[in-house]
Amino acid sequence: MASAARRRAGAALRPVLVGAAARVRYRRRMLQLRPNCECCDRDLPASSGEARICSFECTFCAACAEGRFGGACPNCGGALTVRPPRPEALLSRFPASTERVLKPHSVCARA
């Protein structure tokens, strides 16, 4: 009985074989690289060094992150750090998000 439970639990950990060639495919979770600042709606391309993110991927431009929020995410309180850029050669295979997020922070309303 214990071995059957172990087999079921282990099945979730195995990669899935797909396609006629039975290739193994793994799903990768990557940063979304949102295209804009949640506060001022400034465009932040995937290669931008001006983007700041927290551990939940809230995205802000450097001016808002440092000037308005003092380096702390207004959503979760976590640290806002430089978002790593995605290499241009990989953007066609792993595109950045196109979903624009705007949140009504009281500091942003005063801008």
N, C-alpha and C positions, 0 to 999 in steps of 0.2 A: 504494500500500500504506500509506504513512504517513497519507494522508488518511482511509482507512477506519478506521485505529486512532483517529485524532482524532475521527471521527464517533461511534465506539463510546464513547469516553471522555466526549464531550460529551453523549451521550444520558443519562448518569446525572445530569447537572446540570440538565436541563430539568424544569420542573414537569410533573406528569401531569394530563391532562385527564380529568375524571370526570363522570358523570351525563349526562342527556339534554341539558342546557343547555350541556354542555362547559365547565363552570366549572373554574377552576384552584384546586386545593386544596394548601395547604402544611401540612406537619406542623410543629408548634412543640414544642420541648422546653422545658418549664418546670420550676421547682423542684417537688419532690414535696410539700413542706410536710407532713412527717410529723407525726402527731398527738400524739406523746409524747416525753418525755426518754428517751434510751437508758439512762440510769443509774438514775433514781429512778421512772420511769414516770409522771411528772407530765403531765397533759393540757396540750397546747400548741396551742390553736386557730389557724387560719390567720391570724387578725388579731392574734395575741399579739405583744407587744413583748418578751416574756421569752424567746423562742426564740433559740438560738445555733446556727449551722451552720459547718461547714468546707467546703472546696471539693469534697468528696465527698458533701456533704449529710448527714453524720452530724449528728444533732440532739440538743441538750441544753438544759435549762432554764438560766437565768442563774445560779442558785445553784450548780448542779453545774459549769457551765463555768468560772465564776470561782473558786468556793470549793474545789472538789475538784481541778480540772484546771489551774488557773492560766491559763486562756485558751488552752490548747493542746489539740487533739483527741487523746484517748488512743488512737485507732485509727491515725491517720496522722501525728500530730505537727504538723499545720497549725494555723493560727490559727482560733479560734472567733470569729465575728463575728455581729452582730445579723442575724437572718433578716428579709428584707424582707416586710412583710405583703402579702397579696393583697387588693385592694379587694373589699369585700363584694359589689358589683354584678357582679363577674366570677366569683365562686365557683360560681354555677350553671352557667356555661359551661365553666369551668376549675376543677373541684373539687380540693380538697386530698386527699392520700393518706389512706387509712383503715388502711394497714398499720402496725401497731405493731411497733417494733423495740426489743428489749432485749438488751444485750450484757453479759456477766459481767466487768466491770472490777474489779480487786482493790480499788480505792478505793470503788466502789459497794457492795461486799459488807460494808464496815465501817460503812455508814450505819445 
